[in-house]
Amino acid sequence: MPTKSVVVGSAVGLHARPAAIIAEAAGGLGAPVAINGVDASSSLMIMTLGAGHGATVEVSSDDQAALDTIAALVEQDLDA
């Protein structure tokens, strides 16, 4: 499965609001996407990662467009 290493851009890390935005986007892509091995369409699972600002995470998916979409969201400051 293709993966991409990305740095968490949100100032609060992958906490409630950024996790919800990512999960909503992942759920609408029609392809499974994982962040550090957990389902990216679940905000609760994303928050359990405890990934803070500046942490490096692995985004993976068999669908390159889905992978790129979620990787781009992880890199943004979604809590701004």
N, C-alpha and C positions, 0 to 999 in steps of 0.2 A: 504494500500500500504506500503510495507516495506521501511523503511528509515534508513539512517546512518548519524550520525553527524561526520563531518570531519573539520579539520582546514586547511584554505587556506595556501598553501606552497609557492606560487609565491611571490617574493619580491615586485612586483608591484600590488599584489592582482589579482582579476579577471578582469584585464584590457584587452586591445585589443589582444595581442598575446596569452596569456593563454586562453582567452575566445574563440578565433578562433580554437585553438588546441582541446579544450574540445568539442566545437560545432561540429567540423568535426568528431571527434570520436563518439559522441553521434548519429549523423546522420547516421552513418554506422552500428549501432548496431541492427537495426531492431526492437527495443522496445522503447517506450517512456520513457524518463528519465527527471526528474525535479530537479532543484537546487533551494531551498527555494520557491518552487511552480512555477518557470518559466521554460519554455521549454529549456532543456540543449542543444538542437540542433540549437539554435539561439544565435550566439555570441552577438548580440545586446541586447537580453534579459538578458544574463548573465552579461553584463557590467552594465545594469541598476540596478543590485543588489548593486553595490558600495561596494562589499566585499573586504576589504583590507587584507594585509598579517596578518596572525594570527587570522582572523575572523573565527568563527564557522558557517558553513552552513549545511543545511540538504539536502542530496541527496536521491531521492526516485525513485523507479521503481518497477513494478510488476515482472520484470525479474532480478533475483539476480545477474547473471553474468554481466548484463548491469550496475546495481547499483554499483557493486564492481569495474568495469572498470572506470567509471566516478569518483567515490570516490577516487580511486588511483591517477587519473590525478589531481584532485583538490588539493590533498595533496603534489604533486610534485612542485618544482620550475621550472615552464615551461618557464620562461623568462631568464633562465641561458644560 
